[in-house]
């Protein structure tokens, strides 16, 4: 199929793009990598009257150090982030998640900011943002605001972005010293959307016990879901298979899993528990006790 008719604009600055969105408001859609929006338009599930192409705005294309962590421009390609040594050094969890995103062709066009703004509950990058408590920088007619993931992601394919706003930057905090990481997911085939996935970060204290744990799930709730009860249960506990198993049993409290053609809600919850244990064990293998 072909998309419905639309006007097409190619701004060359952020200010110009924001002006176009302000002028056309509800009728406009920003175009980043197009890996999600273009298929929706082709099937006429999305019918924007105006398309604002962000690809020629150089000020949105960057990956750089920021306050000990990373700042990633919204139009940075996923493949560029996957290959960037600064990403591997400063955010190994993101480096682990990126190869799981679709296929090479998709990552070559897809953008980091586009994945966040699209807010697919099965997408990997929003889970990384949730696990690390990232900052999402939004620009609009009223200026700039910084939003945390739990406030940014509202439900399926829905964020707090207004029609006249753009996500312009993703800020990832400094990597916790000695922390281990893992990203585990189950999909029917490599490159398919995850049925369930989990991003895990694990820190150990000088005695080898759990100082902090982060678990953020995809595919099992309308947004990336932090398993707060499981995280709290792990803190101060020995980093053992037994404590990981006990924490995994608490994961279901965070999940609003739904049944669909791919899996039942019960199956998703069971898979989430299994993946939580695997991810914690993999993170433990990479962790170094503090001190």
ROLUM-384211 format. One record per atom (N, C-alpha, C): x, y, z. Coordinates in pm, whole numbers, padded with zeros to 5 digits, always signed. Atoms other than C-alpha are relative to their C-alpha. Example, Ala and Ser with C-alpha at 12.3 -4.5 7.8 and 13.67 -1.06 7.14 Angstrom:
+00089-00119+00000/+01230-00450+00780/+00090+00120+00000/-00082-00119-00006/+01367-00106+00714/-00077+00109+00073/
***
This chain:
+00083-00119+00000/+00000+00000+00000/+00087+00125+00000/-00070-00128+00001/+00096+00365-00028/-00062+00093+00104/+00054-00091-00101/+00060+00643+00228/-00103+00096-00058/+00091-00106+00040/-00216+00900+00218/+00082+00125-00035/-00075-00122+00039/-00114+01238+00066/+00045+00080+00122/-00053-00083-00109/+00103+01461+00287/+00095+00105-00057/-00102-00099+00031/+00318+01773+00273/+00131-00043+00064/-00131+00047-00046/+00691+01717+00319/+00096+00118+00015/-00094-00108-00028/+00938+01957+00483/+00132-00059+00048/-00134+00047-00038/+01314+01915+00529/+00075+00115+00066/-00072-00109-00067/+01438+02165+00790/+00147-00035+00017/-00145+00021-00018/+01811+02214+00836/+00048+00050+00136/-00036-00039-00137/+01802+02342+01194/-00112-00042+00094/+00099+00036-00101/+01626+02248+01515/-00106+00108+00012/+00096-00110-00011/+01466+02591+01534/-00103-00004-00113/+00091+00008+00114/+01318+02548+01186/-00098-00116+00017/+00086+00116-00021/+01184+02202+01273/-00108+00030+00104/+00097-00033-00104/+01019+02328+01591/-00103+00101-00050/+00094-00097+00057/+00866+02618+01400/-00103-00070-00088/+00093+00075+00085/+00714+02376+01148/-00100-00079+00083/+00091+00076-00087/+00571+02159+01424/-00100+00093+00068/+00090-00096-00064/+00427+02465+01597/-00107+00048-00097/+00094-00050+00099/+00264+02583+01273/-00105-00105-00038/+00090+00105+00048/+00111+02246+01185/-00056-00088+00113/+00050+00062-00123/+00066+02101+01538/-00051-00143-00022/+00056+00135-00001/-00168+01799+01546/+00010-00070-00136/-00002+00060+00133/-00141+01746+01169/+00138-00046-00042/-00139+00027+00039/+00239+01703+01169/+00059-00117+00077/-00078+00105-00064/+00469+01412+01245/+00147+00021-00034/-00143-00003+00032/+00850+01427+01279/+00044-00135-00055/-00056+00121+00059/+01040+01174+01069/+00146-00012+00039/-00139+00025-00039/+01359+01030+01218/+00055-00107-00095/-00049+00106+00088/+01483+00694+01084/-00107-00056-00091/+00111+00046+00083/+01138+00607+00949/-00027-00149+00008/+00017+00145-00005/+01165+00241+01049/-00133-00043+00061/+00132+00028-00055/+00836+00258+01239/-00108+00083-00068/+00102-00089+00054/+00651+00560+01100/-00034-00033-00145/+00026+00023+00142/+00690+00480+00729/-00087-00124-00023/+00092+00113+00017/+00538+00127+00753/-00142+00032+00048/+00133-00038-00048/+00251+00270+00959/-00072+00087-00103/+00060-00083+00104/+00193+00530+00688/-00037-00082-00123/+00029+00082+00117/+00211+00272+00412/-00127-00083+00019/+00123+00074-00029/-00062+00071+00583/-00116+00092+00037/+00098-00104-00032/-00250+00397+00649/-00053-00012+00142/+00030-00001-00143/-00248+00330+01021/+00039+00134+00060/-00035-00138-00035/-00086+00674+01049/-00021+00085-00124/+00032-00086+00115/-00205+00960+00826/+00035+00146+00030/-00035-00141-00022/-00009+01275+00904/-00017+00082-00127/+00013-00089+00116/-00090+01565+00676/+00129+00069-00033/-00129-00068+00017/+00260+01704+00725/+00109-00089+00059/-00116+00076-00047/+00592+01521+00757/+00118+00096+00010/-00115-00087-00023/+00887+01707+00911/+00123-00090+00015/-00117+00089+00007/+01208+01524+00816/+00115+00061+00080/-00104-00050-00089/+01476+01563+01086/+00141-00040-00044/-00128+00061+00035/+01758+01393+00896/+00109+00098-00039/-00102-00097+00043/+01932+01710+00778/+00024+00107+00106/-00026-00093-00111/+01962+01873+01120/+00128-00047+00070/-00126+00052-00052/+02331+01829+01208/+00012+00009+00152/-00014-00017-00145/+02288+01951+01566/-00066-00113+00080/+00062+00114-00069/+02092+01632+01648/+00077-00130-00023/-00079+00119+00033/+02358+01389+01517/+00130+00001+00082/-00126+00006-00077/+02618+01320+01790/-00009-00105+00109/-00019+00085-00118/+02744+01085+02058/+00123+00056+00070/-00114-00062-00066/+02966+01252+02317/-00004-00021+00150/-00008+00008-00146/+03086+01241+02676/-00079+00114+00063/+00079-00102-00070/+02867+01426+02924/-00003-00032+00149/+00002+00014-00145/+02924+01465+03299/+00033-00142+00046/-00041+00135-00036/+03100+01130+03321/-00079-00110-00067/+00082+00097+00070/+02828+00959+03118/-00001+00029-00149/+00014-00019+00144/+02696+01000+02764/-00116+00093-00031/+00112-00075+00058/+02484+01247+02570/-00010-00045-00145/+00022+00052+00134/+02333+01105+02253/-00109+00084-00067/+00098-00077+00074/+02162+01329+02000/-00110-00090-00052/+00116+00082+00038/+01816+01211+01903/+00015-00065-00136/-00013+00056+00134/+01918+01154+01541/+00126-00085-00019/-00112+00094+00010/+02227+00945+01620/-00053-00136-00044/+00044+00131+00049/+02190+00621+01424/+00033-00109+00102/-00024+00111-00091/+02160+00303+01626/+00128-00076-00036/-00122+00069+00042/+02436+00144+01421/+00124+00080+00038/-00114-00082-00041/+02666+00439+01492/+00027-00018+00149/-00017+00022-00144/+02603+00395+01866/+00055-00140+00027/-00046+00138-00018/+02658+00020+01835/+00150-00013-00023/-00142+00010+00037/+03005+00076+01685/+00087+00100+00074/-00075-00108-00063/+03108+00373+01900/+00076-00050+00124/-00076+00046-00117/+03392+00292+02146/-00039+00073+00128/+00042-00074-00118/+03264+00563+02381/-00124-00064+00063/+00118+00070-00052/+02934+00375+02414/+00042-00127+00072/-00046+00123-00065/+03112+00050+02492/+00070+00029+00132/-00074-00035-00121/+03329+00225+02750/-00092+00054+00109/+00078-00073-00101/+03067+00440+02924/-00139-00055+00025/+00131+00060-00024/+02748+00239+02883/-00007-00138-00063/-00003+00135+00059/+02810-00132+02823/-00139-00063-00012/+00136+00054+00013/+02439-00207+02881/-00060+00041-00134/+00049-00045+00130/+02347+00003+02577/+00072-00075-00112/-00076+00075+00101/+02625-00165+02380/-00051-00143-00013/+00053+00136+00004/+02476-00504+02474/-00138-00005-00064/+00137+00000+00050/+02121-00405+02379/-00008+00029-00150/+00013-00046+00138/+02188-00244+02041/+00003-00112-00105/+00002+00106+00103/+02277-00563+01844/-00130-00080-00005/+00126+00072-00003/+01938-00704+01947/-00112+00075-00071/+00104-00083+00063/+01748-00422+01775/-00012-00038-00147/+00028+00030+00140/+01600-00555+01451/+00117-00066-00072/-00110+00048+00084/+01850-00623+01173/+00093+00116-00033/-00100-00102+00029/+02155-00436+01050/-00059+00115-00082/+00058-00105+00083/+01959-00247+00785/-00088+00094+00082/+00088-00080-00087/+01710-00129+01049/+00083+00090+00089/-00084-00079-00089/+01983-00015+01288/+00078+00108-00075/-00072-00097+00080/+02162+00165+01005/-00083+00126-00025/+00090-00114+00019/+01858+00389+00951/-00063+00046+00132/+00070-00033-00124/+01693+00375+01293/+00084+00088+00092/-00069-00094-00088/+01780+00642+01549/-00027-00032+00147/+00017+00021-00144/+01827+00631+01925/-00122+00077+00050/+00114-00080-00044/+01581+00915+01980/-00132-00048-00058/+00122+00049+00062/+01330+00772+01736/-00058-00119+00073/+00046+00116-00076/+01312+00446+01931/-00064+00043+00131/+00057-00050-00126/+01252+00636+02255/-00136+00065-00024/+00123-00075+00024/+00986+00863+02106/-00113-00090-00051/+00102+00093+00049/+00805+00575+01932/-00062-00081+00114/+00048+00062-00124/+00777+00401+02271/-00067-00135-00021/+00052+00137+00013/+00714+00049+02149/+00036-00077+00127/-00030+00068-00127/+00684-00160+02468/+00091-00122-00015/-00092+00112+00022/+00890-00438+02307/+00138+00045-00047/-00128-00052+00049/+01179-00210+02204/+00106-00001+00110/-00108+00016-00096/+01517-00254+02369/+00048+00132+00062/-00065-00122-00049/+01643+00103+02399/-00077+00070+00112/+00071-00056-00116/+01362+00234+02623/+00029-00074+00131/-00031+00075-00122/+01446-00046+02868/+00136+00041+00056/-00130-00049-00046/+01808+00072+02881/-00017+00133+00072/+00025-00129-00064/+01686+00424+02958/-00066-00018+00136/+00069+00023-00127/+01455+00291+03230/+00093-00060+00104/-00089+00065-00095/+01719+00068+03390/+00103+00097+00056/-00105-00092-00042/+01972+00351+03407/-00053+00133+00050/+00060-00127-00045/+01726+00625+03504/+00057+00116-00081/-00055-00099+00092/+01834+00824+03200/-00080+00130+00006/+00071-00126+00015/+01737+01183+03127/-00033+00020-00148/+00046-00023+00136/+01533+01256+02815/-00027+00149-00016/+00007-00145+00017/+01573+01612+02693/-00098+00033-00111/+00109-00035+00092/+01266+01761+02523/+00004+00150-00026/+00002-00140+00038/+01254+02090+02333/-00132+00033-00069/+00125-00043+00061/+00942+02283+02235/-00014+00150+00005/+00020-00145+00003/+00790+02630+02204/+00024+00067+00135/-00018-00057-00134/+00812+02680+02582/+00141-00017+00053/-00137+00021-00044/+01180+02588+02597/+00033-00147+00017/-00052+00136-00019/+01356+02279+02724/-00046-00057+00134/+00030+00069-00124/+01250+02023+02982/+00070-00136-00001/-00069+00128-00015/+01424+01712+03114/-00094-00096+00073/+00101+00094-00049/+01207+01406+03175/+00067-00134+00030/-00046+00135-00033/+01281+01076+03349/-00087-00103-00072/+00076+00101+00075/+01172+00753+03176/-00136-00034+00060/+00128+00038-00059/+00898+00672+03428/-00108+00105-00023/+00095-00106+00031/+00736+01008+03346/-00017+00018-00151/+00003-00019+00145/+00813+01002+02972/-00090-00103-00069/+00077+00107+00063/+00662+00665+02877/-00134-00015+00071/+00134+00003-00061/+00285+00663+02936/-00069-00135-00018/+00062+00129+00030/+00149+00350+02764/+00044-00039-00141/-00039+00046+00133/+00165+00168+02429/+00018+00117-00097/-00029-00098+00105/+00331+00395+02170/-00040+00142+00039/+00045-00131-00048/+00250+00698+02385/+00098+00054+00103/-00089-00068-00094/+00479+00945+02561/-00061+00134+00040/+00046-00133-00040/+00444+01285+02724/+00036+00108-00101/-00033-00098+00103/+00574+01454+02408/-00127+00064-00055/+00110-00072+00064/+00336+01723+02285/+00024+00004-00152/-00018-00003+00145/+00273+01753+01909/+00099+00106-00047/-00093-00107+00038/+00487+02068+01904/+00139-00018+00060/-00129+00024-00067/+00781+01912+02094/+00079-00109-00073/-00090+00103+00050/+01081+01703+01995/+00088-00051+00113/-00107+00056-00082/+01299+01466+02193/+00131+00031-00071/-00123-00044+00068/+01644+01613+02121/+00125-00071+00051/-00122+00061-00055/+01886+01424+02348/-00036-00104+00104/+00009+00102-00105/+01922+01114+02563/+00129+00007+00081/-00117-00008-00087/+02155+01153+02862/+00005-00122+00090/-00022+00118-00083/+02292+00841+03025/+00100+00034+00109/-00087-00040-00111/+02451+00877+03370/+00132-00076-00001/-00126+00075-00010/+02805+00770+03460/-00026-00145+00037/+00018+00143-00028/+02837+00393+03465/+00044-00028+00143/-00037+00030-00140/+02836+00263+03828/+00129-00082+00005/-00130+00067-00009/+03186+00156+03926/-00016-00148+00031/+00000+00143-00023/+03231-00221+03899/-00130-00071-00033/+00130+00062+00024/+02871-00283+03791/+00006-00100-00115/+00018+00097+00108/+02788-00589+03586/-00130+00028-00073/+00115-00029+00082/+02528-00584+03312/-00038-00120-00086/+00045+00102+00095/+02322-00806+03084/-00129+00048-00064/+00129-00020+00066/+02042-00779+02830/-00039-00135-00059/+00049+00129+00044/+01844-01098+02778/-00139+00018-00059/+00136-00006+00055/+01541-01145+02555/-00034-00129-00072/+00053+00114+00074/+01323-01411+02396/-00078+00055-00119/+00077-00034+00119/+01204-01366+02038/-00008-00124-00088/+00017+00118+00086/+01083-01608+01774/+00122-00021-00091/-00119+00005+00085/+01374-01524+01543/+00085+00121+00032/-00086-00117-00018/+01674-01296+01565/-00053+00115-00086/+00050-00115+00071/+01559-00949+01468/-00148+00027+00021/+00141-00021-00033/+01195-01002+01569/-00011+00082+00128/+00024-00065-00127/+01045-00790+01842/+00002-00103+00112/-00008+00091-00114/+01105-00943+02183/-00140-00033+00052/+00122+00039-00072/+00821-01143+02338/+00012+00049+00144/-00037-00056-00130/+00988-01059+02669/+00150+00025-00003/-00142-00027-00014/+01325-00901+02745/+00026+00072+00131/-00035-00067-00125/+01513-00763+03044/+00140+00059-00008/-00129-00065-00019/+01794-00516+03103/+00034-00008+00148/-00040+00017-00139/+01989-00586+03422/+00133+00069+00028/-00124-00059-00050/+02255-00395+03617/+00015-00045+00145/-00024+00054-00134/+02415-00538+03932/+00129+00058+00056/-00118-00050-00071/+02653-00372+04179/+00020-00080+00128/-00035+00077-00119/+02836-00554+04457/+00074+00089+00100/-00074-00073-00103/+02962-00419+04789/+00133-00072+00026/-00130+00064-00021/+03311-00503+04925/-00007-00144+00048/+00015+00139-00047/+03176-00825+05080/-00055-00092-00108/+00055+00082+00107/+03036-00942+04747/-00151-00012+00005/+00146+00001-00004/+02676-00881+04847/-00056+00106-00095/+00062-00091+00097/+02430-00692+04627/-00015+00138+00062/+00015-00139-00044/+02467-00317+04675/-00117+00067-00070/+00111-00056+00076/+02222-00227+04401/-00031-00093-00116/+00043+00082+00113/+02020-00403+04130/-00105+00078-00078/+00100-00063+00088/+01821-00275+03833/-00051-00107-00096/+00063+00092+00095/+01576-00481+03628/-00110+00076-00074/+00101-00069+00081/+01379-00323+03342/-00045-00094-00112/+00056+00100+00092/+01148-00540+03130/-00066+00064-00121/+00074-00038+00120/+01015-00509+02777/-00090-00115-00042/+00089+00103+00053/+00731-00693+02607/-00099-00055+00099/+00084+00059-00103/+00553-00764+02933/-00084+00104+00073/+00078-00108-00059/+00384-00431+03010/-00017+00107-00107/+00020-00105+00102/+00258-00123+02821/+00117+00096-00016/-00120-00084+00005/+00587+00058+02896/+00117-00083+00052/-00110+00068-00069/+00939-00044+03005/-00031-00006+00148/+00046+00020-00138/+00873-00186+03351/+00117-00032+00092/-00099+00029-00104/+01115-00159+03644/-00063-00091+00105/+00048+00094-00102/+01077-00449+03887/+00050+00046+00136/-00048-00065-00122/+01110-00238+04201/+00005-00095+00119/+00004+00092-00114/+01009-00510+04449/+00116-00099-00008/-00111+00094+00018/+01264-00752+04304/+00133+00069+00028/-00123-00075-00023/+01534-00485+04307/+00024+00022+00150/-00012-00026-00144/+01465-00398+04671/+00033-00127+00077/-00025+00127-00068/+01464-00763+04774/+00145-00045-00015/-00138+00042+00024/+01813-00811+04628/+00102+00080+00081/-00098-00086-00066/+01981-00519+04804/+00036-00054+00139/-00047+00051-00127/+02194-00637+05093/+00005-00151+00009/+00001+00146+00001/+02155-01003+04996/+00124-00057-00067/-00111+00064+00072/+02427-01248+04889/-00035-00013-00148/+00022+00013+00144/+02467-01258+04512/+00008-00148-00038/+00004+00144+00022/+02364-01620+04480/-00119-00038-00087/+00111+00049+00080/+02139-01828+04259/-00129-00001+00081/+00119+00004-00086/+01902-01863+04555/-00063+00139+00013/+00056-00135-00014/+01864-01487+04606/-00053+00050-00133/+00049-00039+00131/+01825-01435+04232/-00134-00067-00029/+00126+00072+00021/+01552-01699+04222/-00113+00063+00081/+00102-00062-00085/+01368-01538+04511/-00043+00136-00056/+00032-00130+00058/+01389-01195+04347/-00084-00017-00127/+00073+00022+00124/+01264-01335+04016/-00148-00029+00026/+00140+00027-00033/+00947-01454+04188/-00078+00130+00023/+00067-00129-00025/+00873-01088+04271/-00015+00083-00126/+00003-00076+00125/+00915-00973+03911/-00142+00022-00048/+00136-00008+00056/+00552-01044+03824/-00080+00117+00059/+00071-00112-00060/+00441-00766+04061/+00012+00126-00085/-00023-00120+00080/+00581-00511+03815/-00060-00010-00139/+00037+00024+00139/+00434-00663+03500/-00151+00001-00020/+00139+00000+00043/+00100-00582+03343/-00005-00070-00135/-00013+00076+00124/+00145-00856+03085/-00137-00022-00065/+00123+00020+00076/-00116-00895+02811/+00017-00120-00093/-00001+00109+00098/-00208-01188+02590/-00020+00056-00140/+00022-00038+00140/-00181-01153+02211/+00030-00122-00086/-00020+00114+00090/-00118-01368+01904/+00136-00064+00020/-00135+00053-00017/+00246-01415+02008/+00016-00081+00127/-00018+00069-00128/+00210-01529+02369/-00112+00040+00096/+00098-00033-00103/-00027-01545+02662/+00066+00083+00110/-00052-00078-00112/+00010-01318+02962/+00074-00090+00099/-00065+00092-00094/+00093-01618+03183/+00137-00044-00051/-00128+00041+00059/+00366-01729+02944/+00101+00113+00013/-00091-00113-00011/+00516-01380+02941/+00052+00015+00143/-00044-00013-00139/+00524-01368+03320/+00101-00109+00036/-00092+00109-00030/+00693-01708+03339/+00136+00023-00067/-00125-00029+00071/+00951-01611+03076/+00075+00114+00069/-00064-00112-00068/+01017-01285+03261/+00079-00048+00122/-00070+00053-00118/+01111-01479+03576/+00128-00073-00041/-00117+00075+00047/+01347-01706+03382/+00109+00096-00049/-00098-00094+00053/+01512-01416+03201/+00062+00085+00110/-00055-00076-00113/+01552-01223+03526/+00115-00076+00064/-00107+00082-00061/+01754-01510+03676/+00122-00005-00092/-00113+00008+00094/+01967-01545+03362/+00076+00132-00006/-00064-00131+00012/+02033-01173+03338/+00080+00033+00125/-00073-00027-00124/+02132-01145+03703/+00128-00083+00007/-00120+00083+00000/+02373-01437+03669/+00104+00053-00098/-00093-00054+00098/+02525-01286+03355/+00061+00132+00049/-00051-00126-00055/+02555-00946+03524/+00100-00026+00112/-00091+00036-00108/+02718-01108+03827/+00137-00040-00055/-00127+00044+00059/+02984-01264+03602/+00085+00118-00046/-00073-00117+00047/+03078-00914+03485/+00024+00102+00112/-00011-00098-00109/+03057-00737+03822/+00128-00018+00079/-00117-00001-00086/+03350-00643+04044/-00038+00060+00133/+00036-00058-00131/+03303-00594+04422/+00064+00136+00022/-00050-00134-00029/+03345-00235+04537/+00117-00007+00098/-00107-00010-00097/+03655-00131+04727/+00129-00064-00044/
***
